[in-house]
Amino acid sequence: MAASTLSLEAFAGEVTAFLDARAQRRTIGAEDQVHEDDYAEAEVVAAAKAWQHERFEAGLGWITGPAEYGGRELSVDFERRYRELEKDYEVPNTALLGAGLTIIASAILAHGSDTGRAKYLPGLFSGDIVACQLFSEPSTGSDLAGVQTRAVPDGDGWLITGQKVWTSGAHRSDVGEAVCRTNLDVPKHKGITIFMVDMSAPGVEIRPLRDATGEVHFNEVFLTDVRVSDDDRVGPVDDGWRVLNTSLMNERALVGDMNEGRRDRATPDALLDVMRELSLLDDPLLRDGLADLIVRFRVAESLTKHMNARLQRGEMPGPEMSMTKLTFSDNQERLVNFAATALGAAITADSGDELSFPWAQRLLSGRSMRIAGGTDEIQRTILGERVLHLPRDQSIDNSVPFRDIPRSTRQAQATERG
């Protein structure tokens, strides 16, 4: 059926038939507390890729995308309807594919060459390619314009050398979107170029970093004379700041998109199930605190839906996307703090209580959301300067070529900004 004549009702029937044939309907209860971390990471990755592949083959992997790259060319309403229906089924969590499907694909689609789009977009949305962001560096913090990883011309390609850090999922990724400096003789925002890097290429070294939960999410990545084709360049040379902003705004939308969480994630609904099972709802103070959280999450969910609708209508993301990221990080910290108060010692003492103890991991990781996707301080600066038009903070002179800025000054600014 042509996209222009497909009704939401017919689409919902198609989706329901697809899900009924491949998944069990979700039931509410203790089983919702099971985490992917209870399984080997390789199994989680394989399950996510397989499920994304099934969706793609059924025409549900990229509902709003261009048909030439495997998309369905349907409106955001169809995407939203699919999400609503899928929430009622037990399906593999594809969150680990989120960077590729949202952040990186958006940059390739908007700025990549025809060759690059054909090379990466179908693979990303079919689950055959897992991607990560090679953005942050040890000496630049959240000041991505101060990136020092160099890319220099080499024949018909480029050689990339530098170090990245806090790269989520690098150890399980096939490609990475690398932010590189290609020109030292212009102001720092104007000498950046973006490349897609094969994470298995010679010269790529990945060192996992274990976090407070005992798991590996982040990595250091060392790049030593890594050769990339010019076809793997995303956008014009030295125009990477514009490309990067497309990725960053979609990253904030992706983090904020977690406001529309499933019941097995850290949400007030998931905590409500636990508190009901443990007979904690008789306490009026706990009920009041939980109600406050539910309201905050519902407001954030509405904001996220509004922002996503704009993105999926083809509108370029703007600085207001920082609002979705801020509401998510604030809500997550409020939620895990309240969970610690409500559940007491059971949240940290593994007494066999399968309902409370999983929240220990959420407590340890919840506050990290104030850093992920750009620090809260960076988001507030963006909103203040670019949405509210408040006076800019003092900073180094952006008209100075990058090579003329002392390294100590770049490091001091990066520390100050995040």
N, C-alpha and C positions, 0 to 999 in steps of 0.2 A: 504494500500500500504506500503511495507517495506520501512523503512527509507532510505536504501541505493539506492532505485530506484526512490524515490520521487524527482521530479524536482522542482526548485524554482517556475516555472510558474504554475505547478499544485498546489503547496502549496499556492501560492498567490490567486488562484481561490478558494481554500478551505477557506482561511481566509476571503476573500471578501464575500463569501456566508454566513459565520458565522456572520460577522459584519452587513451585510445588513439585516439579519433576526432579529438582536437584538438591533440595534442602528441607530440613524439618522446621516446622513452625516453632518459634521461641516460646518457652514457658517461663513464667516469673517465679523465682525462688532461689534457693541456695546455689543451684547450678549456674546462675548468672554471675557468680563471683569467680568462676574459673578464668585464669589468665593465660595468655599465650605463653608466658614464661614458664608454665608447668610442662612445656614440651621443648624439645631440642629446637634451637633457633633455625636450623636447616629445614626442619619440618614446617615451621611457621612460614618461612620464606617460600618454600615449595607450594604450600597450600594457598598462600596469597596470590602467587603468580598463576597457579592453575585456575583459581576462581576468576581472576581478571581475564584470563584467556577465554574461559567459558562465556563470560559476559560479552567480551568483544566479538566472539564468533556468533553470538545471538543478536548482535546489533545493539548491545546495551553497555558496551565498554566505554564509548565516548558519545554519549547521546546528543550533545550539542556541537560536536566537531564536524569539520568539513568531510564530505563523503570521499574525496580523493585520498584521504589518509585513514579511512576506516570509520569515520564518524557517521552520525545519523542525521545531522542537520535539523534537529528538532529544537524547540524553544526550551528555555529554562524551566518552564512549567512541567515539562516531561521529565527532566532531570530530577526535579524536586519530588515528583510523584514516584519515581523509581526509588529514591532514597526512603521515602515514607513507607513504601511497601517492603523493602528489603529489611528494614529494622525489625520486622515481625518474624524473621527467619534466623536460624542458626547457620551463619555462613562464615567463612574465613575472614578475618580482619585484614583489610588491604591497606591499613594506615601506613605501613612501611613503604608503600608505593607512592604515597602522597606527594613527596617532593618532586618525583618525576612527572606525575600526572598533572600537577598544578603549577608548581613554581618553575620548573625547567621547561616543560612543554609550552607554557605560555610565552616564554622568551623565544623559543625556537619558532613557534607559529607566527609571532609578531615580527621577528627580526631575522630569522634564519634564511638561508638560501633555499631555492627549490630542492637542491640536492640534499641539504641538511634536513629539511622537513621530511622528505621521502625516506631518508636513512633512519631517522630517529622516532618520528611521531607514531607510525604504526606499531613499532616495537615497544614503545613505552605503554601505549594503550592496550596492547594485547598481552602485557605481562611478560614479554620476552626480554625486555630490557629494564633493569632497575638502575635508577640514577640517584646521585647525591650532589650536594652543593659544595664546591671547593671555594669557599668565600673567606672565612675568618683566618687571621694570621696571628702568631704570637705577639707581634709588636704593634698591631693596629687595633685590636679590640673591635668595637663596633664602628670604627672609622674606616669603612671599606674603601673610601677614596684614597686612603693612604697605603693601599696594597703595594707590596714590594716584590711579589713573585714576578719574574721577568719572562717575557716571551719575545724572542728575537727571530727575525727572518732566517730561514735556512732552505735555500733552493726554492722549491715550490711549496714549502711548508714552514713550520715554526718549531723552535726548540724552547721548551718551558722549564724553568728552574726556580724552585722556591719551596716554602713550607706552609702548609695549611694546618689548622687545628680546630677541634670541636666539630669535626665533620660527622654529622649523624649518618649512620648506615654505610660508611665508606667500605667497611669490611665485607659487605654483602652486595655491593653495587658493581654494575658493569661499566658505567660511564659516570663522569662527573662534569658539572658545569664550573669551569675554572675562571676566576677573575684574575687577569694578568695586566701588568704594566708594560706597555709597548712604546711609550714615549716619555723620556725624562725632561724634555725641553719645553714642555707646556705645563700649565697649571694642573694640579693633581687630578681633578675631575675629568680632564680632557685627554689624558694619555692612557686610557684603560681600554682593553679589548677582551671579549669573552670567547672562550674556546670550549668545545666538548673534548674531554680527555678519556681515552680508553684506560680503565683502572687496572687492566692487566698488562699494559704496555711496559716495555723495558724502561727502567728509571723511576717507576712508581713504587714507593714503599709505604705500606699501611701499618700503623702501629695502634692497636686498640687501646682505649683508655677505660678502665673500670671505674664506675661511679659509686655513689654512696649506697645504692641498692644492691651492689654486688654484681651488677650486670654491665655489659658493654653496649653502649649506644653511640658513644663518641669515639673519634679517632684522630691521631695525628697522621698527616699525609705528607711525605717528602717526595718532591718532584726534581729529578736530576737529569737534565738534557732529555726530557720526554718529547719525542717528535710527534707533532700532529699535522694533519693535512690542512691546507687552507680551506678545504670544503667543510672542515669542522669548526670554522670560525662562525660565531653567531653575531651578525651585525657588522657594520663597517669598522675598519681599523681605527682605533683611538676614540670610538663612539660608544664604548662599553658602558659608560655611566647610564646612558639612556636605556640600554638593554638590561642592565642590572636593576634599575628601578622597576622595570616590568616584573622581574623575578621577585624583588623585595615586597612589592605591594601584594603580589599573589601569595607570597610566604605569609604575610600578616593575615591575609584572608584565610589561608589554610589553617594557621594556628587558631584564629578566631572561629573557624568552621567547627572546631572541636566543641564549641558551644552547643552544637546539635549532636550531642554524644549519644551513644548507644547505652542501654541499661547496664551493660557489663563494664562500663568505664566509670571513672570517678565523677558521678553525677548525684544530685540530691535524690533522684529516684532510686538509684542503687543503694544509697545510704538509708533511704526510707524503708526499703525491703529488710535491711539488716536490723534497723531499730524496731520494726514491727515484730520480727522473729524473736528479738531479745526482750520484748515487752518494755521498751524504753519510751514509748509514746505517751505514757501516763504522766510524765513529767511536763508541766506546762512550760517551763523555761526551754526545755529541749524542743518541744513542739513549736514554740515561737521562733527559736533559732533556725529550725529546719524550714519553716514557712518563709522566713526572710531569704534563705538561700534559694528556695524554689522560685520566688519572685525574681530574684536577681538573674537566675539562669534563664527564665522565660523571656525576660527583657533582652538579654544577650542573644538568645536564639532568634528573636525577631529581628534584631539588628543584623545578625549574620545572614539571615535569609534575604534581607533587603540588599545587602552588599553583594551577595552571590548572584542575585537576580540581575544586578547591573553588570557584573562580570560576564555572565552567560548570555547577556544580550549583545555582547561584543564591545561594551564600553571599556576603555582603558582604566585600570585601577588608579585611584588617586590617593593622596595623603590621608584622607579620612579612613582608609583601611586600617590605619593604626588603632582606631577605636575598637575594632573587633578583637585585635590582639590584646589590648589593655583590659578589656572586660573579661576576656578569658583568663588571663594570668591572675587578675585580682580575684575572680570567682574561685579559681582553683585553690589559691592559698586560703581563702575564707573557708572553703569546703573542708580541706584536710585539717585545718585547725579545729573546726567544729567537730569533725569526726573524732579527733583525739580527745576532745572534751566529753563527747557523748559516750564513747566506747571505753574510755579509761584505760586501765592497764592491759585490757584484752587486745588493744591495738598493737602492742609491742611484745607481749608475752605469748609465745606459741604454745597455747594450752590445749591445742586440738580443736579450737573454735574456728571452723572453716569460714565463718561469716565475718568475724572481726579482724583476724590476723592479716588478710590481704590488704587491709587499709594501711598497714605499716609501710608497705612499699609506696603507696600513694602519698603518704605523709613525707617520706624521704624525697620523692621525685616532684611533688606538687610545686614546691617553691622554685624549682628550676625553670618553670614556665615564665618567670619574670626576666629570664635571660634569653630563652629560646626565641628565635624569630626576631631578634633585636631587643635590646634591653628596654625596660619600661621607661627609663630616662630618655632614650633615643626616641621612643614613640611620643612622649610628651613634648619633646622639642619639635618634632615634625608637626604635631597638631598645633602647637603654639605659634610656630613661625609660618606654616603653610596653609593652615585652615583659619586660625584666629588672627593671623597677620600681626602678631606681637613682635617687638624689636628682636633682632637676632642676637644670640650670644656673641661675645668676643671670640674671635678665632684667628688663625693665621691668615695672612693675605692670600686669597685664592688666585690672585694674578701672578704669583711667584711660580716659576717653573719648579717641577717636583725635585730635580736634582739640586736646586739651590736651597731647599728647606733642610736645615740640619736634622740629622737622624734623631738627636735628643729632643728636638721640638716636635717631630712627628710622633715619637713615643709618648711624650708628655700630653699631647693633644688626644691621642688614642686612649690613654689612661683616664683623662678627664671626661671623655665622652662616653665611656662605657666599658 
